[in-house]
Amino acid sequence: EHLVADGELHCWAYYSGAMPREFVQTAAPALPELDRWRQVGEEEARAAYEMTLRNELSGGTPVVRAFEAAWREFTGLRHAVTVSNGTAALYSAMYALGVGPGAEVITPAWNWICSIAPAPMLGAAPVFCDVDSETGLLDPADLSRRITPRTKAIIAVHLWGWPCDLDAIMAVSREAGVAVIEDCSHAHGATYRGKPVGTFGRVACWSLQGSKPVSAGEGGVLATDDTGVFERACLAGQVNRLAGIDLETPDYERFQPYGTGMKFRAHPLGIGIAAVQLRKLGALNAGRTAWVEAVEAGIRDIPFLAPLRVPDGGRRGGFYGFPVRLLPERVGGITAGEFIAALRAEGVQASANAYPLLHRLPVFAEGGELYPAGRAPLRAGWRTPEPLPRAEALIPHVVFLPVLTDPVPEALSWMLARIHRAAAKVALPPSGR
């Protein structure tokens, strides 16, 4: 089965016998005939070529350090370090905040698994909270209910590039004395109250994976204003580079240059590509903002579709996806799958939600052995995942529309005409469809 979603081709390949499913991912653009934007071009290839000739292939090379400086300027944060991927950034952030055995980490249930996966690896328990019915993002009221004396961190995820309600989340954080990690993996360039997302919590993480708005192929960034958090994060995964990072305190001098011996360092060639991509981010966000807002305005007259609401003060960025809500009660109970099929019959490469609700995944709902012989059973001492009614009601009705960055002049009229035709078909009585 092939699903083209959000500029990304997802292929689930099933094999006979005992062979497992394989997930293959590439950065193939959705509807390439309508979009002139290309994720990677000659400039990125030239950067990687020239770095290879210079043997800039490992460690904190000049290009890596220049990119980290550019990221500090981009965010306004004092510290930034590149890592191998967004998951490594989140692991480093959790480690830096003292997440470990006996701790709990809260994250919304509608989310990518990597946002919470480091917690069990550090011995902590994941706790899932509900989402807001209109934004699909972390619900601050439900977050507040789930905090206990064991809560060590809150993962606030700016999913699909929609900023969270950071005013409310940070109020919960301050009242409870629990640090916020902002997961900005989808939201490069998004802002809240005029400030970049990632600058509100104690520490922030970005993914630079191949289909992200700023791509290194594989890579990530951790950034923070907190020197102690930064230095502990470097201790976690910058083996043999720790001495080449701008540490400000003597706290970890005795551990240099090996740190804990873990290596989450980014590949310089990927960072060279990301450096080019960062310079293009403004144009990407301008194009995607204009496209998404124009499509949202153009489908406003379809009574059973609604955009995901942007929290007050938020401005979207990155646009890793373009979700809209189907309101089945307004269209005779039609399912998202039926509407997606109608859209695809019209040539619109729409897709269903590809992120399962995390509290239902067997690894969290049922558990298992993290290590053999029962030495570290998953879910031992964890809270039993509870039903999350708003997430469970919302997610089956989310439809993803294509994201275009530099559309050809006729793309918008083409897209809107076909969305309206599909909507008219599903709105017919069953006998007329």
PyMOL commands that set and color helices and strands:
alter all, ss='L'
color gray80, all
select helices_A, chain A and resi 32-34+42-53+62-75+86-96+113-115+118-121+140-146+159-161+166-176+227-237+242-244+253-255+268-298+328-330+336-345+358-360+362-365+372-374+389-397+411-427+430-432
alter helices_A, ss='H'
color red, helices_A
select strands_A, chain A and resi 2-5+8-13+22-26+79-83+104-108+125-129+151-157+179-183+191-192+195-196+203-207+220-224+305-307+314-315+323-326+351-352+368-369+377-378+398-400
alter strands_A, ss='S'
color yellow, strands_A
deselect
rebuild
show_as cartoon
